[in-house]
Amino acid sequence: MSQTPVPALPLSVVILAAGQGKRMKSDLPKVLQPIAGKPMLGHVLDAALALQPAVTCVVYGHGGEAVRSAFPGGRLHWALQAPQLGTGHALLQALPQLPDPGVTLVLYGDVPLITVPTLKALLSPAYTGQVAWLTQRVADPAGLGRILRNQQGQVTAIVEDKDATPEQRRIDEINTGFLACPTALLARWLPRLGNQNAQGEYYLTDILAMAVADGVRVETTSTPHPWEVAGVNDKAQLAALERIHQRNQAQRLMDQGVTLIDPARIDIRGTLECGRDVVIDVNCVFEGHVRLDAGARIGPHCVLRDATVGAGTDIFAFTHVESTTIGAEARIGPYARFRPGSELADGVHIGNFVEVKNSQIGAGSKANHLSYIGDTTVGRQANIGAGTIVCNYDGANKHRTVIGDRVHIGSDVQLVAPVSVGDGADIAAGTTVWKDVPPGGLTLNAKTQLHKPDWKRPQKKK
């Protein structure tokens, strides 16, 4: 596709996002329905802002303040469309906020997969004073506006499906709704729109016939990817575009050399960066920003959110990692959980059914079974036995525990924070530690084992 020249005129992007979306059958406004964990409108805004427009204006209506509050900050302009009287009426609400002279690009909040290269190609004719329209040939055009051309192949008008004749309905070139146009021309044509049609609405598509009547050339472009211009009206269409989006992300990863055991079974709800020779097994979910360094291997059914995984690290099945940094050559899981604020150094082993929260674990340390490590600093080469619990919460406040280098902690130990264990210390199995432990030596609770030969096991009452 051709690239947009450096524009001499400011670019305005208007996103039409006022629709109700009754077929969604949801209290959530239509444009806030998520794809890959992000509202559809968020995907459209990403594409729009990549063009570095002078003005980005969202026309909103149904959902009102819920839509606005989903995108806080001052970088967006907003225009309320109430009542909703059609696409031409919607764009008219934004017109006072658009710089003139300039060029305006019209996008749609429920068409989330449009790409920047396609938009750049669409913009090129508009910077030379033409009207640029994105059209598409489809196998089934039912319900869509048709592109009308004369014998020379020049576009003359767009007719909506409900207003089309039987002959016009056989046309397979459809209107996608995306257009780019000098803003001054929109200011001339939008106030002249009428609503004499089957819907009783002010169609934005009617400006195409106005352009032809005024001698303004209409240039059309298209995309090789029909999913770019696919809109969403119900949950089935939303799910279909979700899978297309995930397929595209999977293809990008494989193009970079990532091994996906099944490209159809991965979900990326944010950004995923991978080094060389990364392997990802089936049904993994990546949220927020995740980085996997070279040679990292992610087992099946793992969830990683805002995480960094070091080179050569293995994460085994059903592990959940959130806001955590894991070093190189570590072995994690299966069934391990990491909560926010955790940092693991190189060579750490965290095994099955171990939970780590807001803790730092030094190089080569291990906690292989059934333990909770919360608000704790663990030194190097420490070993934490099965069933060890850090008691970090006193009912009102959280307290920290410090475990030194080369500490060995036996099974079923309770560390009652705040407490520290010195370097090289050993803690015997079943010990409750509520005072600081000096370096070296063995710490244990004195215990007496009794046997009562006459004791009777309680019986259930009949």
Backbone torsions as a table, in degrees:
resi	resn	phi	psi	omega
1	MET	NA	148.2	178.8
2	SER	-72.6	154.9	-179.1
3	GLN	-98.8	146.9	178.7
4	THR	-67.6	130.2	175.0
5	PRO	-66.1	162.7	176.6
6	VAL	-62.3	114.1	-172.3
7	PRO	-73.6	139.3	173.4
8	ALA	-86.6	-15.1	-178.0
9	LEU	-110.7	148.2	178.7
10	PRO	-67.3	144.8	178.9
11	LEU	-99.0	131.9	170.3
12	SER	-113.5	137.3	174.1
13	VAL	-115.7	126.5	177.1
14	VAL	-114.9	125.8	179.3
15	ILE	-110.4	117.7	179.2
16	LEU	-83.5	116.4	-171.5
17	ALA	-143.1	35.4	-174.7
18	ALA	-98.6	-4.7	-173.3
19	GLY	-65.7	153.3	-176.6
20	GLN	-82.9	-41.6	-178.8
21	GLY	71.8	50.7	-178.5
22	LYS	-57.4	-35.9	-175.9
23	ARG	-70.6	-10.8	174.2
24	MET	-70.3	-25.1	-178.0
25	LYS	50.9	52.9	-174.1
26	SER	-144.3	146.7	173.4
27	ASP	-75.3	-17.5	178.7
28	LEU	-77.1	128.6	179.3
29	PRO	-53.4	148.0	-173.1
30	LYS	-53.9	-48.4	-174.2
31	VAL	-73.3	-7.3	175.9
32	LEU	-96.5	-1.8	174.7
33	GLN	-61.8	135.5	-169.3
34	PRO	-89.1	144.9	163.5
35	ILE	-126.1	126.9	-177.3
36	ALA	54.5	39.6	175.3
37	GLY	76.2	6.2	-178.2
38	LYS	-127.7	140.6	177.6
39	PRO	-55.9	146.8	177.9
40	MET	-53.4	-42.5	179.6
41	LEU	-60.4	-32.3	177.6
42	GLY	-63.6	-38.9	177.0
43	HIS	-64.1	-42.8	179.5
44	VAL	-64.8	-40.7	178.2
45	LEU	-62.9	-37.6	177.3
46	ASP	-58.5	-45.7	179.1
47	ALA	-65.4	-41.0	-179.1
48	ALA	-64.0	-48.2	-175.6
49	LEU	-69.7	-22.9	175.4
50	ALA	-65.1	-20.0	177.5
51	LEU	-84.2	-4.0	179.0
52	GLN	55.0	56.4	-179.6
53	PRO	-73.5	156.3	173.9
54	ALA	-71.7	-35.4	-179.7
55	VAL	-136.4	133.7	170.6
56	THR	-122.5	113.6	-174.7
57	CYS	-117.2	129.0	176.8
58	VAL	-105.1	122.8	175.3
59	VAL	-90.5	116.3	-175.3
60	TYR	-120.6	162.9	-179.2
61	GLY	-157.0	-88.2	176.8
62	HIS	-64.9	137.1	-176.9
63	GLY	93.2	-22.0	171.2
64	GLY	39.7	-116.3	-174.1
65	GLU	-68.7	-23.1	176.4
66	ALA	-62.4	-39.0	178.2
67	VAL	-68.0	-46.6	-179.6
68	ARG	-63.3	-42.4	-176.4
69	SER	-70.2	-18.1	177.6
70	ALA	-73.2	-15.4	-178.4
71	PHE	-132.5	72.3	-178.0
72	PRO	-72.4	169.5	-179.4
73	GLY	105.9	167.8	-172.5
74	GLY	-99.7	10.6	-173.9
75	ARG	-82.9	-14.0	-178.3
76	LEU	-104.4	147.1	168.3
77	HIS	-100.0	150.2	-177.3
78	TRP	-128.4	141.2	176.2
79	ALA	-134.8	125.7	-178.8
80	LEU	-86.2	129.5	172.9
81	GLN	-109.2	104.9	179.5
82	ALA	-147.8	116.0	-0.3
83	PRO	-78.4	175.6	178.4
84	GLN	-89.9	109.7	-174.6
85	LEU	-116.2	25.1	177.0
86	GLY	113.7	168.9	-175.6
87	THR	-67.7	-36.7	177.5
88	GLY	-65.0	-41.6	176.6
89	HIS	-63.6	-37.1	179.5
90	ALA	-63.4	-47.3	-179.3
91	LEU	-65.5	-31.6	178.4
92	LEU	-62.2	-32.2	179.3
93	GLN	-66.9	-29.5	-178.9
94	ALA	-86.3	-18.4	-170.9
95	LEU	-53.4	-41.6	-178.9
96	PRO	-61.3	-18.5	-177.6
97	GLN	-94.9	-0.1	-174.3
98	LEU	-98.0	127.2	-179.7
99	PRO	-66.1	139.0	179.5
100	ASP	-131.9	122.5	7.7
101	PRO	-74.1	153.9	179.4
102	GLY	176.4	-177.1	177.4
103	VAL	-123.5	137.9	-179.8
104	THR	-115.7	132.6	176.0
105	LEU	-112.4	129.7	-177.7
106	VAL	-106.7	123.4	177.5
107	LEU	-121.8	177.0	-174.8
108	TYR	-132.5	131.9	-176.3
109	GLY	-70.4	-13.4	178.2
110	ASP	-109.7	18.3	173.9
111	VAL	-122.5	83.6	-162.3
112	PRO	-85.0	-13.9	-170.5
113	LEU	-103.5	14.9	176.8
114	ILE	-61.4	142.6	-175.0
115	THR	-110.2	157.5	-178.8
116	VAL	-63.5	-44.0	178.4
117	PRO	-57.7	-39.2	178.3
118	THR	-64.9	-39.7	179.8
119	LEU	-69.2	-36.4	178.1
120	LYS	-64.4	-41.0	177.5
121	ALA	-64.7	-37.1	178.6
122	LEU	-66.5	-34.6	-175.8
123	LEU	-72.8	-29.4	-171.9
124	SER	-51.2	-51.3	-178.5
125	PRO	-64.3	-29.4	-177.1
126	ALA	-66.3	-29.8	179.3
127	TYR	-74.0	-9.6	175.5
128	THR	-108.5	19.0	173.3
129	GLY	90.4	4.7	-179.0
130	GLN	-95.2	166.3	169.7
131	VAL	-95.0	125.7	-178.2
132	ALA	-110.8	130.0	-176.4
133	TRP	-128.2	136.4	178.0
134	LEU	-93.5	117.4	179.0
135	THR	-118.7	168.9	-178.2
136	GLN	-152.6	139.5	173.1
137	ARG	-92.5	130.3	-175.1
138	VAL	-131.7	155.3	-179.6
139	ALA	-71.4	-34.5	-178.6
140	ASP	-127.4	96.0	-177.4
141	PRO	-86.4	6.2	-174.9
142	ALA	-54.8	132.2	178.3
143	GLY	86.2	-3.7	-175.0
144	LEU	-110.9	153.9	177.2
145	GLY	-69.3	139.1	-177.9
146	ARG	-101.1	146.1	176.4
147	ILE	-88.3	124.9	177.6
148	LEU	-101.2	132.6	179.7
149	ARG	-127.7	154.6	176.1
150	ASN	-87.6	-176.1	-176.7
151	GLN	-64.7	-23.1	177.4
152	GLN	-84.7	0.3	179.4
153	GLY	84.5	6.4	179.8
154	GLN	-84.4	140.9	179.9
155	VAL	-69.2	134.0	179.8
156	THR	-116.8	-29.3	-178.0
157	ALA	-171.2	171.3	171.5
158	ILE	-123.4	132.1	177.8
159	VAL	-117.9	130.1	178.7
160	GLU	-71.5	153.6	-174.9
161	ASP	-56.2	-42.7	-176.9
162	LYS	-69.8	-20.6	-179.7
163	ASP	-100.9	-2.7	-173.0
164	ALA	-81.7	152.8	172.6
165	THR	-80.9	163.8	176.9
166	PRO	-55.0	-38.1	178.4
167	GLU	-65.9	-42.1	-179.9
168	GLN	-66.3	-30.5	-179.7
169	ARG	-69.0	-15.6	176.7
170	ARG	-80.5	-9.0	177.6
171	ILE	-69.7	134.2	-177.6
172	ASP	-102.4	0.2	175.8
173	GLU	-91.8	122.1	-172.4
174	ILE	-116.7	160.1	175.4
175	ASN	-84.3	126.9	176.2
176	THR	-88.5	-16.7	-177.7
177	GLY	95.2	-21.2	-178.8
178	PHE	-75.8	130.5	178.6
179	LEU	-149.0	157.1	173.8
180	ALA	-133.8	140.5	-170.3
181	CYS	-159.7	145.7	170.6
182	PRO	-55.8	132.7	-175.5
183	THR	-60.2	-35.5	-179.7
184	ALA	-61.2	-35.1	178.3
185	LEU	-69.6	-39.0	175.7
186	LEU	-61.3	-41.0	178.4
187	ALA	-62.7	-28.6	177.8
188	ARG	-78.0	-40.0	-169.6
189	TRP	-91.6	-36.5	-173.5
190	LEU	-57.6	-43.1	-179.8
191	PRO	-66.3	-14.7	-178.1
192	ARG	-92.6	-1.1	-179.2
193	LEU	-65.7	141.9	174.1
194	GLY	-113.3	173.0	-179.5
195	ASN	-124.2	33.2	178.2
196	GLN	-85.6	79.1	-179.3
197	ASN	-153.0	176.5	-174.7
198	ALA	-63.4	-27.1	-178.2
199	GLN	-91.2	-17.0	-175.1
200	GLY	66.8	30.6	-177.3
201	GLU	-116.8	165.5	176.8
202	TYR	-94.6	103.5	-175.1
203	TYR	-81.4	128.5	172.7
204	LEU	-64.3	-29.1	-178.5
205	THR	-63.4	-20.7	-179.3
206	ASP	-67.4	-16.9	179.3
207	ILE	-70.6	-18.1	178.2
208	LEU	-64.7	-44.7	177.0
209	ALA	-64.1	-34.5	177.0
210	MET	-64.2	-39.7	178.7
211	ALA	-62.1	-44.3	178.9
212	VAL	-61.7	-42.7	-179.5
213	ALA	-64.4	-32.5	-179.6
214	ASP	-89.1	4.2	177.4
215	GLY	77.5	17.9	178.1
216	VAL	-89.8	128.8	-177.2
217	ARG	-69.6	137.4	175.7
218	VAL	-107.7	120.4	-179.1
219	GLU	-109.2	132.4	178.7
220	THR	-110.3	146.9	172.0
221	THR	-129.9	168.8	177.6
222	SER	-146.4	176.3	178.5
223	THR	-125.3	144.9	176.5
224	PRO	-73.7	-5.1	-175.8
225	HIS	-116.4	98.2	-178.1
226	PRO	-57.8	-26.3	-179.4
227	TRP	-65.4	-19.6	178.4
228	GLU	-63.2	-30.6	-174.5
229	VAL	-110.4	14.2	-180.0
230	ALA	-79.9	125.0	177.2
231	GLY	-90.7	167.6	-177.5
232	VAL	-121.3	123.4	177.8
233	ASN	-121.5	-16.9	180.0
234	ASP	-148.7	176.3	-174.6
235	LYS	-68.5	-29.5	177.8
236	ALA	-66.3	-43.4	177.3
237	GLN	-66.7	-35.5	177.0
238	LEU	-61.7	-45.0	179.8
239	ALA	-65.8	-37.4	180.0
240	ALA	-63.8	-43.4	178.8
241	LEU	-70.4	-31.1	174.5
242	GLU	-57.6	-46.4	-178.7
243	ARG	-67.8	-38.1	176.8
244	ILE	-62.2	-45.0	179.6
245	HIS	-61.1	-43.6	179.9
246	GLN	-66.5	-38.1	176.4
247	ARG	-60.9	-42.9	179.4
248	ASN	-62.5	-40.8	178.7
249	GLN	-67.8	-38.8	177.4
250	ALA	-62.6	-40.9	178.8
251	GLN	-63.3	-40.1	177.7
252	ARG	-60.5	-43.3	179.5
253	LEU	-63.8	-44.6	-179.5
254	MET	-66.1	-34.6	175.5
255	ASP	-61.6	-26.4	179.2
256	GLN	-88.3	-2.4	177.8
257	GLY	101.7	4.3	178.6
258	VAL	-74.1	138.5	175.4
259	THR	-92.7	116.8	174.0
260	LEU	-108.1	120.0	-177.1
261	ILE	-61.6	-36.1	172.6
262	ASP	-145.2	104.9	-177.2
263	PRO	-60.9	-19.2	179.8
264	ALA	-82.4	-6.8	-177.0
265	ARG	-125.2	66.2	172.9
266	ILE	-148.6	141.8	177.7
267	ASP	-127.9	123.1	178.5
268	ILE	-115.9	111.8	-176.9
269	ARG	-115.1	60.3	-176.8
270	GLY	158.0	-131.7	177.6
271	THR	-125.3	138.5	178.6
272	LEU	-127.6	117.4	177.2
273	GLU	-106.5	133.6	-176.8
274	CYS	-130.1	139.6	171.7
275	GLY	-83.9	-169.9	-178.1
276	ARG	-70.3	145.6	171.8
277	ASP	60.1	31.3	171.1
278	VAL	-75.8	141.0	178.3
279	VAL	-123.2	130.1	179.6
280	ILE	-125.7	121.9	179.7
281	ASP	-82.8	-173.6	-168.3
282	VAL	-76.2	153.3	169.8
283	ASN	62.0	34.0	174.3
284	CYS	-91.2	145.9	179.8
285	VAL	-121.2	130.7	179.2
286	PHE	-120.7	122.9	-176.2
287	GLU	-123.7	153.2	-178.6
288	GLY	66.3	-137.8	178.2
289	HIS	-111.6	119.9	-179.4
290	VAL	-124.6	136.6	175.5
291	ARG	-124.7	128.2	176.4
292	LEU	-115.0	115.5	-178.1
293	ASP	-78.0	171.9	-171.3
294	ALA	-52.9	133.8	175.0
295	GLY	77.3	3.3	176.5
296	ALA	-67.2	145.4	-179.5
297	ARG	-128.2	123.7	-177.4
298	ILE	-111.2	120.0	-178.4
299	GLY	-74.7	177.5	-175.4
300	PRO	-68.9	150.8	170.7
301	HIS	63.2	33.7	176.4
302	CYS	-96.7	152.4	175.3
303	VAL	-124.0	122.5	178.3
304	LEU	-123.4	127.0	-180.0
305	ARG	-130.1	123.3	177.7
306	ASP	49.0	58.7	-173.6
307	ALA	-131.7	154.7	172.9
308	THR	-123.7	131.0	-178.6
309	VAL	-121.0	125.9	-174.5
310	GLY	-74.3	169.6	-176.4
311	ALA	-61.9	135.5	174.5
312	GLY	73.8	9.0	-179.3
313	THR	-82.1	139.8	175.0
314	ASP	-103.6	126.3	171.4
315	ILE	-115.5	116.7	-173.7
316	PHE	-89.1	175.3	-165.1
317	ALA	-55.7	147.9	170.4
318	PHE	62.5	30.9	177.1
319	THR	-95.0	141.4	-178.2
320	HIS	-119.1	121.6	-174.9
321	VAL	-126.1	120.8	-178.6
322	GLU	-130.8	126.8	175.6
323	SER	47.3	53.7	-174.2
324	THR	-136.8	145.5	174.0
325	THR	-111.3	125.6	-179.8
326	ILE	-117.0	132.3	-176.5
327	GLY	-77.3	-170.0	-177.0
328	ALA	-80.3	153.8	173.3
329	GLU	53.9	33.5	175.4
330	ALA	-89.7	161.1	175.8
331	ARG	-126.2	119.0	-169.5
332	ILE	-126.5	131.1	174.4
333	GLY	85.3	-166.7	3.0
334	PRO	-73.6	167.1	176.4
335	TYR	58.7	37.8	174.1
336	ALA	-98.6	156.0	179.0
337	ARG	-133.9	132.1	177.6
338	PHE	-121.9	122.4	179.7
339	ARG	-99.2	168.2	-170.4
340	PRO	-55.4	146.5	175.2
341	GLY	88.8	9.9	-178.4
342	SER	-93.2	142.2	179.5
343	GLU	-136.0	123.2	179.9
344	LEU	-114.5	130.9	179.0
345	ALA	-80.6	-176.7	-177.9
346	ASP	-65.1	145.0	172.3
347	GLY	73.0	13.8	179.9
348	VAL	-76.2	143.8	174.3
349	HIS	-115.9	121.3	173.5
350	ILE	-125.4	118.8	-169.6
351	GLY	-98.6	-158.5	-172.3
352	ASN	-69.4	138.2	176.8
353	PHE	57.0	41.4	172.2
354	VAL	-111.4	132.1	177.6
355	GLU	-114.0	131.5	-179.9
356	VAL	-123.4	129.5	-178.6
357	LYS	-136.6	126.8	174.1
358	ASN	47.7	48.2	-175.7
359	SER	-132.4	156.6	177.1
360	GLN	-117.8	127.1	-176.7
361	ILE	-121.3	124.4	-172.6
362	GLY	-76.2	167.7	-174.1
363	ALA	-57.1	133.6	174.3
364	GLY	76.7	2.2	-179.6
365	SER	-79.4	157.4	-173.6
366	LYS	-136.3	141.8	167.1
367	ALA	-143.5	93.7	-164.8
368	ASN	-91.7	-14.3	-174.0
369	HIS	-148.9	129.4	154.8
370	LEU	51.1	53.0	-176.9
371	SER	-132.8	158.9	172.4
372	TYR	-121.1	123.6	179.4
373	ILE	-122.3	104.3	-176.8
374	GLY	-125.4	135.3	178.3
375	ASP	51.3	52.9	-172.3
376	THR	-132.6	143.9	170.0
377	THR	-110.8	120.2	-179.3
378	VAL	-112.0	133.3	-178.9
379	GLY	-77.6	-161.7	-177.3
380	ARG	-85.7	146.7	172.7
381	GLN	55.8	31.5	174.8
382	ALA	-87.5	153.4	177.4
383	ASN	-127.4	123.9	-177.7
384	ILE	-111.9	118.7	-171.9
385	GLY	-75.2	169.2	-177.2
386	ALA	-62.5	139.7	176.0
387	GLY	78.9	8.4	178.2
388	THR	-73.6	134.4	-178.6
389	ILE	-125.9	129.1	169.4
390	VAL	-91.0	115.8	-178.7
391	CYS	-88.9	86.6	-169.9
392	ASN	-93.5	-5.8	-171.7
393	TYR	-122.0	125.2	-178.8
394	ASP	-97.2	11.3	-177.2
395	GLY	100.6	-15.6	178.5
396	ALA	-135.4	-37.9	-174.5
397	ASN	-133.1	155.6	174.9
398	LYS	-95.3	143.1	-179.4
399	HIS	-128.9	155.6	-176.3
400	ARG	-99.1	151.7	174.9
401	THR	-121.3	140.7	178.1
402	VAL	-121.4	123.3	178.4
403	ILE	-116.7	125.6	-172.3
404	GLY	-79.6	-173.7	178.7
405	ASP	-69.3	145.8	171.4
406	ARG	59.0	24.0	176.2
407	VAL	-76.8	139.4	173.8
408	HIS	-115.5	120.8	-179.5
409	ILE	-114.6	124.1	-178.5
410	GLY	-73.0	179.4	-177.5
411	SER	-70.8	152.1	172.0
412	ASP	58.4	44.4	177.2
413	VAL	-101.5	141.8	173.7
414	GLN	-113.7	125.5	177.7
415	LEU	-107.8	110.2	-174.1
416	VAL	-92.1	104.3	-177.0
417	ALA	-72.9	152.1	0.3
418	PRO	-80.6	133.3	-178.8
419	VAL	-155.5	154.7	176.6
420	SER	-132.3	149.0	179.0
421	VAL	-122.4	122.7	-174.2
422	GLY	-72.0	163.8	-178.9
423	ASP	-56.0	138.7	172.6
424	GLY	74.2	4.9	-178.3
425	ALA	-75.9	154.3	172.7
426	ASP	-117.4	136.5	176.9
427	ILE	-115.7	123.4	-176.2
428	ALA	-71.6	154.4	179.8
429	ALA	-57.1	141.7	175.6
430	GLY	77.5	8.8	-177.2
431	THR	-83.4	140.5	169.1
432	THR	-103.3	118.8	-176.1
433	VAL	-103.8	112.2	178.4
434	TRP	-122.0	1.8	174.2
435	LYS	-127.2	154.2	178.9
436	ASP	-57.0	142.1	-178.5
437	VAL	-107.0	126.8	179.6
438	PRO	-72.0	165.4	178.4
439	PRO	-62.1	148.9	174.9
440	GLY	69.6	175.1	175.0
441	GLY	74.2	178.8	-178.3
442	LEU	-114.9	132.2	176.1
443	THR	-113.6	131.9	178.7
444	LEU	-153.6	162.0	172.4
445	ASN	-93.1	135.8	176.1
446	ALA	-64.2	133.3	-176.4
447	LYS	-133.9	148.6	173.8
448	THR	-121.1	129.1	179.0
449	GLN	-103.6	122.1	-178.2
450	LEU	-111.9	155.6	172.9
451	HIS	-130.6	129.5	179.8
452	LYS	-116.5	98.8	-174.2
453	PRO	-67.1	-23.3	-176.0
454	ASP	-93.7	4.7	-177.3
455	TRP	-69.3	138.0	179.1
456	LYS	-113.6	132.3	178.0
457	ARG	-68.5	135.8	178.2
458	PRO	-61.7	145.8	179.0
459	GLN	-112.4	147.6	176.4
460	LYS	-67.2	140.4	174.4
461	LYS	-72.2	137.2	178.9
462	LYS	-78.8	NA	NA
